[in-house]
Amino acid sequence: MTAVAGDDEITLLAREIAACSDSEIEQLLALCSPADAAVIEFAVSQIVTSGEARSIRAEPALLAAYLTRNDPRPFSLWRYVRLLSQQFVKLTDGTSPRQLWSMPPRYGKSLSARYGLAWLLERRPQAKCIYTSYAADLAEASSVFVRDLIVANPDVFTVRLATGRRARREFITTAGGGIRAAGFDGQITGFGAGNGGGIVIDDPFKGWPEAHSEHERDHVWHQWQSVLLPRLDDEDAWVLVVQTRWHEDDLTGRLMDADGAEWEIVRIPAIAEAHDPESRDPLLRLPDLLDRAPGEVIEPERFTLKYEQQRAEEMGSYLAAGLLQQRPAPAEGGEIKRGWWRWTSNLPTKHDEWITSWDMKLKEKQTGDWQVGQVWGRTGSAFFGHAQLRGQWTVLKCACAIALLAARFPLARKHFVENTGNGPEVMDRLRGMGDQFKLPKDIADELAMTPDERKLVTASMRRGLLGVIPVTPKGDKRARARAVAALLEAGGVWLPERADWAYALVDECAAFPDGAHDDMVDAWSQGLAALSGRIRHRAVAAQGDERPSQWRIG
């Protein structure tokens, strides 16, 4: 350190000292020469007052409260506000650089992110940040908010903006940092996020129609992968997604599914729910971040319990589950209720009838779509689910999976296969591929076949699997599910306890028809339709079998 310092050095030194505690400053002064100590003491004197400056710069919420202290509606330091503020500190200091904030509307989560960026640029004027939202004007409004906050408070902020670089969509600091704002469809060329900065994605969906459009959800995901992700300039660049949940397959949902371990979930439901570490719903396994008891609201001074309950009633259970509770799909389910399923620890080993039911993928979707096979048994008017296989498979691998499930459940002699998409190609393989067929080792390994199962599958694939029944769906998915929902509601459908696939089936049915996937629902509804006599059929011809392939849904 030198005792001779110019204005720029004093400014930089003041900024560093503002982040220090009193004890840290005392330790630093004790190590310095009298001349250096004088420089430090002068730097401290240049930023508000030493104690006040250090306190308001400790986190974004404290800075916001100080800046608005004389406003008619000052920034309130409610418990959830402090939580978001402290999460922003963790976001930017590397402790938790990937965060998903999920909160109901009108709680100021976007405002917290804006103050966070102002706070960050004061601490790191070299930080380059990108702010994006579903509309360019909203993203630009956030950029303008931060810009004007800095410009209007030169006595508080030491960061300065470059002359001529103060536009709505992009402003630059004298240290080279700043903010670039763009709509989610906008191009962000020539500007990266890093050097201590990162990306804020604030509500990528405009509303319900967009979030419930698969095309729009795919588009948002593509923008994240192809436009925003490549704009991260260094490994330390952070990402914050600020969103009210509309759909389980929205951007937050997809990020949790794709890279859940990399993201910290900051979920604050309008009304606290019971924490259950053993819950089948991963969001309910997380403790309440505000340490609330079940039934408590976020902040009664903001919105009371009566108001939140009224909002939920007006929205309806489906919308309230996402918009208010941040857990899309109501806990009890939409059209198919969770409480309708029955559970058993002792599945029957004998049934009047056994089947397998298979849902195929769309032929034009070579990747990303799921195929599902389930085993169902019927005893009288009771239906029992025994097993499920689910994967993103090639035609041959899917055919081998069907043969495998048939080998594991030899009493299931009818195999109902959806006759759309790649179903016909799969069934063609199951007619028999001849004695030259050899089971690929990678397929056997991926499907976890035992040595005996490998032999049985190989034999079935060579000679052909008997009992394969093509089923062409009649009516839309919702109509087919409704056709068998009465069997479920009557308490006649049983699933095995402690089976992960069964819990997943219940979750998908609860989200239906607005969930991200419906492949398990389709396999289930087809299976129950077959066992309840709603499908009349003849089996597809196996190799050497001249029986015609005919079916119809009754």
N, C-alpha and C positions, 0 to 999 in steps of 0.2 A: 504494500500500500504506500502511496505517496502523500505527503502533506500538502502538495500543491495540486489542486483539482479544479477543473473547469466546470461550467454550468452543466454540461452533458454528463460528466462523471458524477456530479452531485445528484443529479436526477436519477441516474441508475442506482447509485448507492442508497438514496432515499427509498426507492422502490423495493430494494432487497431488505432493508431494515424494517419496512412496514410489515413484512411478513414474519418478523421475529418476535418472540416473547420477551418480556422484560428481563427475565433471567438470562436469556441468550445474549441480549444486548450488554448486560452487565459483565458477562463472561468475556465477550469480545473486547469491551473497553479495558478490562483488566489485563488483556494480552497486548494492548496497543501502546505505542509511545505516546507521550503527551500531545505531540503534534497530530498524530493520526487520530487520537481520541477527539481532538478539537474538530477535525473534519467530520467525524461521525456525528458528533453532537450538533454541528451546524446542519448536516443533512436531515437529521430528525426534525429540526426546527422548521424546515421548509414544507412539511406536509401536515397541514391542519395543526393538530397538537400530537405529540408523540404517542401518548396512550390511546387517544381517540383514533388516530390513523391506523394503529395496529389492530384495534378491535374491529373497525368497520371493514378492514381488508381481510379479515380472517376467513370470511365466507360470503357468498353472494347475497344472502338474505340480510345480513347485517349492513352491507353496503346499501342495499335497496331501502332498508328502514331509515338509514341516515339521510339518504338523498330525498326522501319523501316526508321527512319528519315534520315539515311545516305545511304539508298539503292538507286539503280538506279530508281526504281519505288516505292517510298514510299507509304504507306497506305493513301489513300485520305479520308479526312473527308467531303465527300459530304453529302448533306442533308439526303438522304435515309440511308446512312451508320450510321449517328448519330441516326437516328430513330431506326434502328435495334439494335444498341448498347444500347440505353436507354430502349428498350423493353426487352433486356436480363437482364438488372438490375431489371426491374419490375418482370421478370420471377423468378429470384432467391431470391428476397427479400420478396416474398410472396404476392406482390401486384397483380400479374397476373400469377399464377403458371401453367396455361394451355394455350399454345399459338400455333396458326397455322400460319406459315409464308408462304405466297404464292407470289412468284416473278418469272419473266421471267428468263431463263437461262443466264449465263455469267455476272451476277451482283454481284457475290461474297457473296451470302447469306450463303453458307456453310463456307466460310472463316470467316465471322462475328461470326458464331457459334463457330468455333475453337478458335478464340481470346477470345471469351466469356468464354470458359472453362478454358483457361489459367488464365484469370483475376479472375475467381471464385476460382480456386485452390490457388491463391496467397492470397485471402481474407479468404478462408476457406480450409485450407490444409486437413481437415478431411472429406471434401465432397467426396462422392462416386458417380461416374457418369457412365452411359452406353451410348456408341455411336454406333448406328447401321445404316446400309444402305443396299441397295439391294445386294451388294457384300461385302464379308469380306475384300478384299484388300482395298476397298475404306474406309471402316470404320477404318481399321488399319492405313491407311495413315493419317487420321485425328488424331488418337491417337498419332502417331509418331510426327506429327506436334506440338502438344501441349507439348509432352515430350521434344522434342529437343529445343523448344523455352525456356522452363524453364531451361534446362541444359546449354544452350548457353549464358544465361544472368543472371549469379549469382549476378551481381551487382545491378540488378533491382528486381529480385525475391528473396524473403526470404524463400519461400517454398523449401524444399529439397526432393529429391527422395530417397527411401530406397535402400540400396545396394543390388544388385542381384534381384531387382524387377522392371526392366525397359524394359520388353519385348514389342514387337510391339502390341500384342493384349491386354496387360494389364500392366500398371505400377502403383506403389503404392508410396505414399508419406510417409515421416517419421511419419506423424500424422495419418496414416491409411487410408487416402483418395486416390483418383486416378481415372483412367479411364479404363473401360473394353470395348474393341471394338469387334464387331461381325457382321457378315452378317445377313440379316433378317431371313434367314433359320437356322442360327447357334443357338446352345444351349448356354444359359447364366446361367450355374449352378454355385452355390457357390459364387455368387456376386450379391449383391443387390444395388439399387440406393437410396440414402438418406443421412441423416446426413448433410444436407445442399446441397446435390447434386440432380441429377435427370437423366432423359433420353432424349437424342437427337435422333430423328428419321430423318435421312437425305436422302430424295429421296428413298422411299421404292420400287419404280418401276424403272426398268432399262430403259424402253422406251415405245413407243406407243403399240407394240404388247402385252406386259405384262399388261399394264393398261387397254387395251380393251378386255382382257380375263376375263370373269366372274369368271372362276376357279382361276386365279391368284389374282383377287381382293378379293375373298372369303378367299384365303390362307393368304394374307397380314392381313386381318381383324382378322382371327383366330390367327395369330402370335401375333398381338397386344393384343388380349383378353387373350390368354392362356399362352404366354411366357413373354411378356414385362410387362403388367399390374401387374402381381403377383410379379415382381421384385422391385416394389416400397416399400421401407422398412418402411416409416413413412408417416404420413399425410401431412408433409410439403414438401415431394419430388415433384419436378416439372417435367413437360413434355413439350418438344418443338418438333413440327413437322415442318421440313423445306422441302418444296416441290414445284416443278413446277407442275401446274395442268395439268393432261392429260385427265381426265375423270371425269364426275360429281359424279361418284360412287367410286372414288379413296379414299384413307384413309382419306384425309382431308374432302371430301364430306360426308363420312359415319360418321365421328366424329361430323360434324356440324348437321347432321340429328339426330343422336342418343343422343348427349349430347351438343347441340349447346350453351345452356346457360352457360356451364362450360368453354367454350373455347373463348379466345380472338382472333378474326380474324385479322391478320396483312396482308392485301391484298394490293399489290402495282402493279397495271397493268402497262404495258409498256407505254400506252397512256392513260392519265386521261379521265375518263368518267363523264358525268353529274351526279351530286348527286340528287337523287329523293327520298325523304322520303316516297312518296306514291307508289313507284315502286312495281310491282308484284315480281320483282327479289330481294330477300333479300340482295344480295351483292351490288346492286345499291342504296339501302337505306343507306348504310354506307358512310360517307363523305370520301373524298380523304385524306389519312393520311399525305400527303405532302402539302396539301392545294393548289394543282395545279388547274388551270383552265382547262376545257375540251379541249383536244387536246394537252396538254403539255406532254413531255416525262419525264422519271424518272430523268435523268441527261444528258443534252446535251453534256457535255464533255465526257461522256461514250458512249452513242449512240444517234445520232440525230434523229429528227422526220422523215427525209427522209429515214434513214436507217431502222427505226422501221416499217415504212409503206411498205418499200420494203420487209422486212422479212415477214410481214403479207400477202402480195400479193403472195410471193413464197410458203408460207405454205398453203394457202387456208383458207377460213373463219372458217372452223370447228377447225382445229389445232391452228390457231391464237387465237381463242377465249379462248382456254385453256392455251396454252403455253405462249402467250404474255399477254393476258388480265386477266388470272387467273379466268375466268368465263366460264367453259366448256360449249360448244354448243353456236354457234353464236347467237347474239342478235336477228337476224331476223329469226333464225331457220335453220335447215339443209335441209332435203328434204321437210319439211312442214313448210312454212314460217309463222311467226307471223302476218305479215301484211295481210294475206289472210282471216283471221277471221273477221267477222262483228259483231258489238255489238249493243244491243238495251236495252233500259230501259223499254220497253213495249212489252213483249212477247205476241203473239196472244193467245187467249183462245179457238179458234176454228181452226181445221186443217182438211185437207182431210183424213189424216191418222195419228194415234198415235201408238207408239210401245215402248217397253222397250228392251234393249240390254244388255246381261250379259256375262262378261268374267270370266271364272273359273280359279282355280289354278291347278297346276300340282298335280296329285294324290300322287306322291311320296314325295312331299314337304308339310309336315304336318304343318310346321310353316314358317313364313317369307314371304309367298307369299300372294298376294292381290287378292281379288275378287271385281269386279266393275259392277254396274248396272247403266244405264243411261236411261233417258226418252227423246225421240225425236218425233217431230211432223213434218209433211210435208204439205205445202200448195203450190200447183203447183210444181215449181222446186226449191222452197226455203225450207231449213231444219232448224229447231229450236231446240236447246238443252234446256230442262226445268229443269232437276234435275239429281243428281247423288248420289249413295250410294257406299261407298268403305270401305272395312274392311278385316281383317284377321280372317275369320270365320270358325266354324265347319260346317259340312254338314247341320245339322238342322238349325243353325243360318242363313246360306246362303239362305236356302229354305224360312225361315221366312222373310228375307230381300226382296226376290223376291215378296212374297205375300204382303208385306208392300208397296212396290213401286206400285204394281197393285192397292192396296186400295187407295193410294193417287192420282192416276191418272186413274180413272175408265174408261176413254175413250180409254186408251191403252189396247186393247184387244188381242194383240199379244205380246208374250214374247219370244224373241230369246235368247236361252241359248247355250253357247258353249258346244258341245257334246264330250269334251275331258276332261282329268284329272278327277276331282271329279264331273263333270257335270252330268253324268248319275245317280250318287247317289243322287244328289240334286233333279234332275227331278223325281226320284222315290219317294221322299218324297212329291213332289208336285202333285203326282197322287191322293193323299188323304190318311190320316193316321187314319181315322175312328173317330167315335164319342167320343172315349175315350181320344183323344188328348187334352192335356192341355198346353197352351203356357207358357213356363218357364219365371218366372219373370225377371231373369237376362238378358234373350234375349230381352224381351220387353223394359227393362230399357236401355240396351246398344244401342238399335236402336231408342231410344227416341220416343216410340209409345204413342199416346194419348189414353185415355180410349176407344174411339170409334174405333180407329185403332186396338187396341188389340182384340176387338170383331170381326172385319172384318178379321184380319189375322187368328184368331182361326177358324172362319167359313171356310176360304179358305183351311187351312191345314187339316181340318176334311173331307171336301167333295172333295177336289182336286181343283186345279186352272186350269181353262180352258184357252186355247190359248197358252200353253207352246210349243215352237217350238225348237227342237234340231238342231243345226247347226254344222256340222263338217267342220272345216276350210280347205280350198283348197288353196294350194300354201303356200309360206312362209309369214311371217308377213309384210315384206316390199312390197311384191307384192299385198297383200290385201289392204294395206294403199294406195299404188299408184293407185289402181283401183278406189278409191273414192276421191283422192286428187284433181282431176280435178273439182269436184263439189265445193270444198273449194276454189280453185284458181279462179274460175269463180265468186266468191263473193256470193255464194248461201247458206252459212252456218252461222247461227246466234247464238250468245250466250248472256246470260243475263249479263248486267253490274252489278258490285258489288257482284258477286257470286264467292266465293273463289274456288269452285270446277271448275268453268269455267277457271279461271286463271291457276289453276294447270293443267288442260287438255291442254291448249295452251303451257305451259312450257314443258310438257312431249312430246307433238308432235314436238316441236322445237328441242328437244334433240334426237328424234327418227332418226335412229335406234340404236344410240350409247349411249342412256341414260341408267340410272340405272333401270328404270322400263318402261314397255310398256302396262300395263293392261288397262289404260284409253284409250290408242291409239287403242287397240284391240276392246274394247267395242264400241268406236266411229266408227271405220271402218266397223264393223259388222252391227251397227245400220243404217249407211248410205247405206250400200249395200242392206239391207233389204228394206228400204224405196224407193230406186231407182230401185227396181225390179231385182237386181242381185242375189237374193236368192228366189228359188221356193221351196215350202214346204207343208207339212201337219202337223198339231199339234200332239203332243204326247197325248196318250190316258189318260184321267183322269179316276178316279174311276167310273166304270160302263159304260165307253165309249169305244166301241170296234173299234174305228177308228184306222187304222194302223199309225205307226210313220214313216213317210217317208219324205225325204228332199233331195235336191241337190242344189248346187250353180250353177247358170246360168251365 
